[in-house]
């Protein structure tokens, strides 16, 4: 309970103003939350960094797999079109489309990996400055 300094009436915890007289109540200082909680296998921050690093690695590996799959798909499509006697312009346009899809997919995976790496670097820098 928070006691009003003006009328001495009791107010609920977390109240900003007195319910009886409307006086602004003094806000008690917030208790400090520990920066890291120790666990058996390290601090909570260390575990979250390991998880983020794992996700970043998965995105990077996915980008490489996407590129390899894209090139295999391009080769198979070109071979199929060669056997079907397609025109050279059709082959070229399909090549460009598949190349664009491959590049876009790899760039998307790479972008997400970059964002995760950037967020981890900012967090580590922030922690280093606060210590």
N, C-alpha and C positions, 0 to 999 in steps of 0.2 A: 504494500500500500504506500502511496505517495501522499504526504501531508502538505496541505496548502500553507504557505508561509504567511498569507494574509488572514484567512479565516479559520485556520487549523482544522478544516474538514478533511476527511480521508477520501482519497480518490484511487481508482484502480491503477495498478502498475501499467506503465506505458502511456498514461494520459498526458496530454499536452497542456490542457487547461482545466481549472477547477470546475467541478460540476455545480458548485454552490455559488461562487462569486465571479467566476470567469477569469481569475488571475492565471497568468502563465506559470506553469509549474516548472520547478527546477528539474532538469533531466539528469538522472544519475549517470555517471560515466559508464561507458560500455566495458564489460570485462573483455580482456584481450583473449582472442582465440589463438591457441598455439599454432605456430607456423607449420610445424610438421608433427605428425603423430607417429611415434615409433612402433613398428611391428616386428615380428620375429625375423622377417626377411628384408628389413630396411625400412626407411621412412616412407610415408604415403606418397611424397613427391617423387622419390626414386622409382616407386612402382608405377606411377602414372607416366613418368618419362620413358620407362621401359615399354609400356603399352603404346605410347605415342610413337616411339621409335619403331616398334614392330609394325604399326599401321603404315608408317612412312615407307618402310622396306617393302611391305606388301604392294603398295602403290607403285614403287619403282620397278619391282619385278613384273607387275602387271603391265606396265608400260613397255617393257622389253618384250614380253610375250605377245602383246598386241601388235608390236612392230613386226615380229617374226611371222605371226599368223597373217598379217596384212600382206607381207611380201609373198608368202606361200599362196595366198588367195589370188594375188595379182598374176603370178606365174600360171596357176591353174586356169584362170579365166582367159589369159592370152593363148594358152595351149588349146583350150576348148574353141575359142574363136578362130584359131588357125585351122583346126580340123573342120570347122563349119564354113570355112571360106568367107568369113566376114570381111567387110571393107576395112581399109586401113583407118578411115576416120572413126568407124565404130570401135575398133580396137583402141585407138588413141583416146577417145572420150571415156570409154570404160576404164582404161588405165588411169586416167586423171581422177575419175570418181573414186576408184578404189584407193588410190594414193592419198586423196584428200581425207577419206574416212580413216585410213590408217594413221595419218598424221594428226587428225583431230582427236582420235581416241588416245593416242600416245601422249599428246599434249595435255589432255584432260587428266590422265593419271599422273603425269609429271607435275602439273599445277597443284593438285591436291597434296602430293608429297612435299612440294616446295612450301606450301602454306603450313603444313604440319611442322616441317623443319624450322621455318621462320618463327612460329609460335613457341616452339621449344627454346629457341635461341633467345627470344625476348624474355621468356619466363626465367631462364637461367641467369640472364643479365640482370633482371629485376631482383632475383634472390641474392645475387652477388653484391648488389648495391645496398640491400637492406641489412646485410650482415655486418 
